[in-house]
Amino acid sequence: MNFCFSIADVLICDVGLVVEGSKSDGRWQPETASLPWRGTAAGGGYSTAGDLLKFGQALLDGTLLDLALLQQATAAQNHKHWYGYGFMVSGEDPARQFGHEGGAPGQNAVFWVLPEAGYVLVGLSNTDPDAMENAVNYIARRLPL
């Protein structure tokens, strides 16, 4: 299936589709109502798995941020100790991880970096949340550390 639509004169294909369970024909239905015109602080950015992998690798090797600054950004900053500066954080060495996950109807993304083990995990799907989050987290918890 190839579904396309245009936002601000940009053609976007195969993004934000969701199966409507209440439809009797069971066909994929567009879910464009929740897609913003462009990314916001709450999400809505567009990327590829390959670019997110490069982003994670640049974080790991110090290309994007100095490693001391990355350590600060990925240290828990809130009172419940799960959020740094723009990154969700969890775990202890060697299972420490940082990244982000989230979604909306018809879109789900996961980006996790396990710095001590050297892993970058990326999952993108056109399914409702928590489908991809559950799949990537299942893998993350079974990787050799």
MDAnalysis code that builds the backbone (N, CA, C; Angstrom):
import MDAnalysis as mda
import numpy as np

u = mda.Universe.empty(435, n_residues=145, atom_resindex=np.repeat(np.arange(145), 3), trajectory=True)
u.add_TopologyAttr("name", ["N", "CA", "C"] * 145)
u.add_TopologyAttr("resid", np.arange(1, 146))
u.add_TopologyAttr("resname", ["MET", "ASN", "PHE", "CYS", "PHE", "SER", "ILE", "ALA", "ASP", "VAL", "LEU", "ILE", "CYS", "ASP", "VAL", "GLY", "LEU", "VAL", "VAL", "GLU", "GLY", "SER", "LYS", "SER", "ASP", "GLY", "ARG", "TRP", "GLN", "PRO", "GLU", "THR", "ALA", "SER", "LEU", "PRO", "TRP", "ARG", "GLY", "THR", "ALA", "ALA", "GLY", "GLY", "GLY", "TYR", "SER", "THR", "ALA", "GLY", "ASP", "LEU", "LEU", "LYS", "PHE", "GLY", "GLN", "ALA", "LEU", "LEU", "ASP", "GLY", "THR", "LEU", "LEU", "ASP", "LEU", "ALA", "LEU", "LEU", "GLN", "GLN", "ALA", "THR", "ALA", "ALA", "GLN", "ASN", "HIS", "LYS", "HIS", "TRP", "TYR", "GLY", "TYR", "GLY", "PHE", "MET", "VAL", "SER", "GLY", "GLU", "ASP", "PRO", "ALA", "ARG", "GLN", "PHE", "GLY", "HIS", "GLU", "GLY", "GLY", "ALA", "PRO", "GLY", "GLN", "ASN", "ALA", "VAL", "PHE", "TRP", "VAL", "LEU", "PRO", "GLU", "ALA", "GLY", "TYR", "VAL", "LEU", "VAL", "GLY", "LEU", "SER", "ASN", "THR", "ASP", "PRO", "ASP", "ALA", "MET", "GLU", "ASN", "ALA", "VAL", "ASN", "TYR", "ILE", "ALA", "ARG", "ARG", "LEU", "PRO", "LEU"])
u.atoms.positions = np.array([
    [0.848, -1.170, 0.000],
    [0.000, 0.000, 0.000],
    [0.895, 1.235, 0.000],
    [0.503, 2.232, -0.764],
    [1.248, 3.482, -0.778],
    [0.256, 4.608, -0.537],
    [0.287, 5.184, 0.642],
    [-0.609, 6.283, 1.005],
    [0.215, 7.550, 1.122],
    [-0.166, 8.605, 0.450],
    [0.575, 9.860, 0.488],
    [-0.371, 11.022, 0.764],
    [0.167, 12.062, 1.375],
    [-0.569, 13.296, 1.569],
    [0.424, 14.430, 1.585],
    [-0.075, 15.636, 1.510],
    [0.798, 16.798, 1.446],
    [0.555, 17.702, 2.641],
    [1.649, 18.142, 3.273],
    [1.587, 19.134, 4.347],
    [2.528, 20.253, 3.953],
    [2.028, 21.442, 3.868],
    [2.841, 22.611, 3.522],
    [3.682, 22.334, 2.279],
    [3.038, 21.765, 1.240],
    [3.675, 21.467, -0.041],
    [4.803, 20.442, 0.037],
    [4.838, 19.637, 1.101],
    [5.799, 18.545, 1.205],
    [5.027, 17.239, 1.109],
    [5.433, 16.387, 0.181],
    [4.760, 15.106, 0.001],
    [5.295, 14.109, 1.019],
    [4.403, 13.506, 1.792],
    [4.764, 12.540, 2.819],
    [4.019, 11.248, 2.511],
    [4.781, 10.148, 2.444],
    [4.186, 8.861, 2.101],
    [4.344, 7.856, 3.232],
    [3.317, 7.032, 3.403],
    [3.341, 5.932, 4.364],
    [3.677, 6.372, 5.772],
    [3.138, 7.483, 6.211],
    [3.360, 7.984, 7.559],
    [2.017, 8.107, 8.263],
    [1.955, 7.692, 9.505],
    [0.779, 7.930, 10.329],
    [-0.449, 7.170, 9.905],
    [-0.328, 5.891, 9.640],
    [-1.484, 5.085, 9.294],
    [-1.862, 4.218, 10.481],
    [-3.134, 3.996, 10.635],
    [-3.597, 3.180, 11.753],
    [-4.770, 2.326, 11.282],
    [-4.857, 1.113, 11.755],
    [-5.997, 0.267, 11.422],
    [-7.155, 0.674, 12.312],
    [-8.241, 1.019, 11.703],
    [-9.445, 1.383, 12.451],
    [-10.223, 0.104, 12.737],
    [-10.222, -0.336, 13.983],
    [-10.897, -1.579, 14.329],
    [-12.392, -1.527, 14.127],
    [-12.972, -0.342, 14.151],
    [-14.415, -0.232, 14.022],
    [-14.874, -0.251, 12.562],
    [-13.932, -0.185, 11.635],
    [-14.309, -0.210, 10.219],
    [-14.643, -1.634, 9.810],
    [-15.733, -1.825, 9.104],
    [-16.134, -3.171, 8.719],
    [-15.274, -3.718, 7.592],
    [-14.678, -2.848, 6.797],
    [-13.851, -3.350, 5.690],
    [-12.418, -3.658, 6.119],
    [-12.003, -3.251, 7.335],
    [-10.686, -3.564, 7.861],
    [-9.527, -2.950, 7.114],
    [-9.757, -1.922, 6.337],
    [-8.694, -1.290, 5.551],
    [-7.952, -0.256, 6.380],
    [-6.678, 0.010, 6.005],
    [-5.887, 1.054, 6.640],
    [-6.565, 2.392, 6.417],
    [-6.575, 3.203, 7.455],
    [-7.185, 4.516, 7.386],
    [-6.138, 5.578, 7.709],
    [-6.169, 6.725, 7.040],
    [-5.195, 7.775, 7.352],
    [-5.437, 8.365, 8.735],
    [-4.358, 8.646, 9.445],
    [-4.443, 9.319, 10.739],
    [-3.593, 10.580, 10.629],
    [-4.158, 11.565, 9.965],
    [-3.416, 12.809, 9.757],
    [-3.844, 13.914, 10.720],
    [-4.911, 13.692, 11.465],
    [-5.413, 14.741, 12.357],
    [-4.421, 15.079, 13.459],
    [-3.639, 14.088, 13.910],
    [-2.718, 14.347, 15.014],
    [-1.312, 14.719, 14.542],
    [-1.076, 14.733, 13.231],
    [0.252, 15.079, 12.735],
    [0.410, 16.596, 12.673],
    [1.434, 17.141, 13.325],
    [1.650, 18.592, 13.249],
    [2.245, 18.980, 11.895],
    [2.172, 20.252, 11.564],
    [2.748, 20.741, 10.306],
    [4.252, 20.600, 10.319],
    [4.847, 20.731, 11.492],
    [6.293, 20.542, 11.665],
    [6.525, 20.147, 13.111],
    [7.711, 19.690, 13.405],
    [8.013, 19.220, 14.745],
    [7.846, 20.295, 15.806],
    [7.465, 19.861, 16.991],
    [7.301, 20.754, 18.134],
    [8.048, 20.142, 19.315],
    [8.030, 20.814, 20.434],
    [8.659, 20.270, 21.638],
    [7.983, 18.973, 22.073],
    [6.729, 18.790, 21.702],
    [5.995, 17.584, 22.069],
    [6.166, 16.467, 21.048],
    [6.919, 16.692, 19.991],
    [7.120, 15.652, 18.983],
    [6.784, 16.151, 17.598],
    [6.527, 15.202, 16.715],
    [6.146, 15.548, 15.352],
    [7.316, 15.664, 14.400],
    [8.518, 15.316, 14.850],
    [9.667, 15.359, 13.951],
    [9.671, 14.157, 13.023],
    [10.316, 14.306, 11.900],
    [10.432, 13.220, 10.936],
    [11.891, 12.814, 10.824],
    [12.154, 11.525, 10.793],
    [13.512, 11.029, 10.650],
    [13.455, 9.635, 10.049],
    [14.628, 9.065, 9.861],
    [14.741, 7.680, 9.416],
    [15.483, 6.904, 10.497],
    [15.339, 5.594, 10.459],
    [16.066, 4.761, 11.416],
    [17.568, 4.937, 11.220],
    [18.011, 5.056, 9.975],
    [19.429, 5.247, 9.695],
    [19.972, 6.537, 10.274],
    [19.214, 7.619, 10.158],
    [19.672, 8.891, 10.718],
    [19.678, 8.872, 12.240],
    [18.695, 8.223, 12.838],
    [18.695, 8.111, 14.299],
    [19.867, 7.244, 14.777],
    [20.209, 6.223, 14.014],
    [21.374, 5.411, 14.353],
    [22.645, 6.261, 14.302],
    [22.794, 7.085, 13.267],
    [23.952, 7.977, 13.163],
    [23.979, 8.971, 14.324],
    [22.819, 9.475, 14.713],
    [22.718, 10.389, 15.851],
    [23.228, 9.708, 17.119],
    [22.768, 8.485, 17.358],
    [23.206, 7.742, 18.536],
    [24.695, 7.460, 18.513],
    [25.217, 7.100, 17.360],
    [26.652, 6.832, 17.250],
    [27.465, 8.101, 17.482],
    [26.968, 9.250, 16.992],
    [27.665, 10.524, 17.213],
    [27.636, 10.920, 18.683],
    [26.585, 10.546, 19.399],
    [26.554, 10.781, 20.843],
    [27.570, 9.877, 21.548],
    [27.627, 8.623, 21.140],
    [28.528, 7.670, 21.786],
    [30.001, 8.009, 21.587],
    [30.367, 8.462, 20.397],
    [31.795, 8.671, 20.131],
    [32.269, 10.097, 20.400],
    [31.389, 10.943, 20.945],
    [31.797, 12.300, 21.306],
    [31.825, 13.281, 20.155],
    [31.327, 12.887, 18.981],
    [31.303, 13.779, 17.823],
    [30.299, 14.906, 18.013],
    [29.153, 14.591, 18.550],
    [28.080, 15.579, 18.678],
    [28.195, 16.401, 19.948],
    [28.446, 15.751, 21.060],
    [28.612, 16.418, 22.351],
    [29.877, 15.894, 23.015],
    [30.574, 16.760, 23.696],
    [31.684, 16.329, 24.528],
    [31.145, 15.303, 25.518],
    [31.910, 14.266, 25.785],
    [31.416, 13.181, 26.639],
    [31.037, 13.647, 28.043],
    [31.719, 14.664, 28.578],
    [31.350, 15.196, 29.897],
    [29.985, 15.879, 29.838],
    [29.722, 16.598, 28.748],
    [28.422, 17.251, 28.574],
    [27.322, 16.216, 28.358],
    [27.618, 15.166, 27.596],
    [26.647, 14.085, 27.400],
    [26.310, 13.430, 28.732],
    [27.300, 13.233, 29.573],
    [27.067, 12.641, 30.897],
    [26.097, 13.501, 31.703],
    [26.263, 14.824, 31.634],
    [25.333, 15.733, 32.328],
    [23.934, 15.647, 31.737],
    [23.853, 15.661, 30.412],
    [22.556, 15.655, 29.727],
    [21.784, 14.369, 29.972],
    [22.494, 13.277, 30.204],
    [21.831, 11.990, 30.377],
    [21.779, 11.536, 31.835],
    [22.086, 12.435, 32.741],
    [21.918, 12.154, 34.174],
    [20.512, 12.601, 34.586],
    [19.900, 11.859, 35.486],
    [18.546, 12.202, 35.942],
    [18.526, 13.604, 36.540],
    [17.580, 14.427, 36.099],
    [17.469, 15.803, 36.560],
    [16.165, 16.073, 37.315],
    [15.181, 15.209, 37.132],
    [13.899, 15.460, 37.802],
    [13.808, 14.691, 39.120],
    [12.799, 15.002, 39.903],
    [12.681, 14.433, 41.246],
    [12.416, 12.926, 41.257],
    [11.912, 12.380, 40.187],
    [11.674, 10.932, 40.129],
    [12.803, 10.186, 39.421],
    [13.821, 10.903, 39.013],
    [15.053, 10.323, 38.464],
    [14.849, 9.527, 37.185],
    [13.983, 9.998, 36.276],
    [13.800, 9.280, 35.016],
    [14.017, 10.175, 33.795],
    [14.318, 11.449, 34.005],
    [14.453, 12.341, 32.853],
    [15.666, 13.246, 33.022],
    [16.501, 13.294, 31.988],
    [17.655, 14.193, 31.959],
    [17.290, 15.450, 31.190],
    [18.247, 16.014, 30.488],
    [17.984, 17.186, 29.652],
    [17.588, 16.725, 28.253],
    [16.301, 16.398, 28.087],
    [15.779, 15.947, 26.798],
    [15.853, 14.455, 26.574],
    [16.403, 13.728, 27.516],
    [16.526, 12.283, 27.383],
    [15.842, 11.587, 28.554],
    [15.111, 10.510, 28.245],
    [14.675, 9.607, 29.295],
    [15.905, 8.830, 29.729],
    [16.031, 8.559, 31.020],
    [17.200, 7.840, 31.532],
    [16.737, 6.734, 32.473],
    [17.463, 5.624, 32.457],
    [17.127, 4.531, 33.369],
    [18.312, 3.587, 33.475],
    [18.258, 2.724, 34.473],
    [19.239, 1.669, 34.642],
    [20.521, 2.122, 35.302],
    [21.302, 1.135, 35.659],
    [22.613, 1.325, 36.285],
    [23.644, 0.642, 35.401],
    [24.913, 1.038, 35.565],
    [25.982, 0.383, 34.800],
    [25.899, -1.109, 35.019],
    [26.056, -1.951, 34.037],
    [26.293, -1.691, 32.629],
    [25.015, -1.559, 31.806],
    [23.848, -1.592, 32.463],
    [22.563, -1.544, 31.765],
    [21.993, -0.125, 31.690],
    [22.805, 0.891, 31.979],
    [22.334, 2.275, 31.892],
    [21.927, 2.581, 30.460],
    [20.823, 3.308, 30.312],
    [20.381, 3.693, 28.975],
    [19.783, 5.081, 29.004],
    [19.849, 5.737, 27.854],
    [19.186, 7.021, 27.670],
    [18.618, 7.068, 26.268],
    [17.621, 7.909, 26.075],
    [16.984, 8.043, 24.771],
    [15.609, 8.642, 24.920],
    [14.715, 8.199, 24.056],
    [13.340, 8.682, 24.129],
    [12.444, 7.737, 23.368],
    [11.191, 7.734, 23.750],
    [10.178, 6.957, 23.041],
    [8.860, 7.683, 23.140],
    [7.982, 7.396, 22.215],
    [6.668, 8.020, 22.252],
    [5.925, 7.819, 20.954],
    [4.760, 8.403, 20.886],
    [3.963, 8.257, 19.683],
    [2.587, 8.855, 19.837],
    [1.792, 8.622, 18.836],
    [0.408, 9.073, 18.756],
    [-0.309, 8.041, 17.888],
    [-1.610, 8.167, 17.701],
    [-2.292, 7.178, 16.859],
    [-1.599, 7.023, 15.505],
    [-1.209, 5.786, 15.182],
    [-0.600, 5.501, 13.895],
    [0.877, 5.807, 13.789],
    [1.532, 6.106, 14.904],
    [2.968, 6.398, 14.863],
    [3.594, 6.087, 16.208],
    [4.763, 5.435, 16.159],
    [5.444, 5.042, 17.377],
    [6.935, 4.992, 17.102],
    [7.719, 5.637, 17.952],
    [9.167, 5.699, 17.756],
    [9.893, 5.412, 19.059],
    [11.059, 4.764, 18.933],
    [11.892, 4.436, 20.078],
    [13.340, 4.693, 19.694],
    [14.080, 5.338, 20.598],
    [15.505, 5.584, 20.414],
    [16.177, 5.384, 21.766],
    [17.004, 4.354, 21.889],
    [17.711, 4.085, 23.133],
    [19.194, 3.902, 22.860],
    [20.015, 4.443, 23.732],
    [21.463, 4.253, 23.693],
    [21.877, 3.601, 25.004],
    [22.602, 2.501, 24.910],
    [23.192, 1.838, 26.078],
    [24.687, 2.103, 25.987],
    [25.150, 3.208, 26.591],
    [26.520, 3.671, 26.339],
    [27.615, 2.709, 26.787],
    [27.462, 2.086, 27.935],
    [28.518, 1.186, 28.412],
    [28.655, -0.033, 27.510],
    [27.569, -0.506, 26.958],
    [27.598, -1.671, 26.072],
    [27.834, -1.287, 24.615],
    [27.661, 0.010, 24.274],
    [27.890, 0.470, 22.913],
    [26.739, 0.224, 21.949],
    [25.540, 0.002, 22.474],
    [24.386, -0.259, 21.615],
    [23.601, 1.023, 21.338],
    [23.067, 1.115, 20.120],
    [22.078, 2.129, 19.755],
    [20.887, 1.358, 19.198],
    [19.725, 1.527, 19.804],
    [18.517, 0.821, 19.372],
    [17.517, 1.828, 18.825],
    [16.978, 1.548, 17.649],
    [16.018, 2.433, 16.997],
    [14.859, 1.594, 16.498],
    [13.663, 2.048, 16.759],
    [12.469, 1.402, 16.218],
    [11.475, 2.454, 15.779],
    [11.014, 2.360, 14.552],
    [10.004, 3.274, 14.013],
    [8.879, 2.437, 13.416],
    [7.655, 2.822, 13.684],
    [6.547, 2.062, 13.109],
    [5.345, 2.961, 12.866],
    [4.468, 2.476, 12.019],
    [3.210, 3.179, 11.808],
    [2.085, 2.441, 12.528],
    [2.382, 2.089, 13.788],
    [1.402, 1.463, 14.672],
    [1.190, 2.366, 15.879],
    [0.117, 2.127, 16.575],
    [-0.163, 2.913, 17.775],
    [0.877, 2.613, 18.855],
    [1.117, 3.592, 19.773],
    [1.971, 3.313, 20.921],
    [1.359, 2.151, 21.707],
    [2.029, 1.463, 22.199],
    [3.241, 0.957, 22.732],
    [3.803, -0.188, 21.916],
    [3.328, -0.397, 20.696],
    [3.755, -1.576, 19.934],
    [5.261, -1.606, 19.722],
    [5.828, -0.572, 19.135],
    [7.267, -0.558, 18.876],
    [8.057, -0.412, 20.173],
    [7.548, 0.373, 21.109],
    [8.221, 0.524, 22.401],
    [8.386, -0.841, 23.070],
    [7.339, -1.632, 23.071],
    [7.404, -2.952, 23.697],
    [8.402, -3.851, 22.972],
    [8.422, -3.808, 21.645],
    [9.340, -4.650, 20.875],
    [10.800, -4.281, 21.148],
    [11.127, -2.995, 21.095],
    [12.509, -2.570, 21.311],
    [12.937, -2.796, 22.758],
    [12.073, -2.511, 23.706],
    [12.416, -2.737, 25.111],
    [12.602, -4.224, 25.405],
    [11.838, -5.085, 24.736],
    [12.014, -6.531, 24.882],
    [13.424, -6.919, 24.448],
    [13.870, -6.377, 23.313],
    [15.221, -6.660, 22.806],
    [16.271, -6.085, 23.740],
    [16.074, -4.838, 24.175],
    [17.075, -4.166, 25.021],
    [17.353, -4.951, 26.291],
    [16.340, -5.558, 26.856],
    [16.510, -6.287, 28.115],
    [17.163, -7.659, 27.926],
    [17.380, -8.058, 26.678],
    [17.963, -9.368, 26.418],
    [19.326, -9.298, 25.731],
    [19.836, -8.097, 25.515],
    [21.142, -7.948, 24.885],
    [22.255, -8.336, 25.848],
    [23.304, -8.942, 25.337],
    [24.450, -9.229, 26.216],
    [25.132, -7.930, 26.616],
    [25.421, -7.767, 27.898],
    [26.050, -6.537, 28.384],
    [27.511, -6.789, 28.732],
])
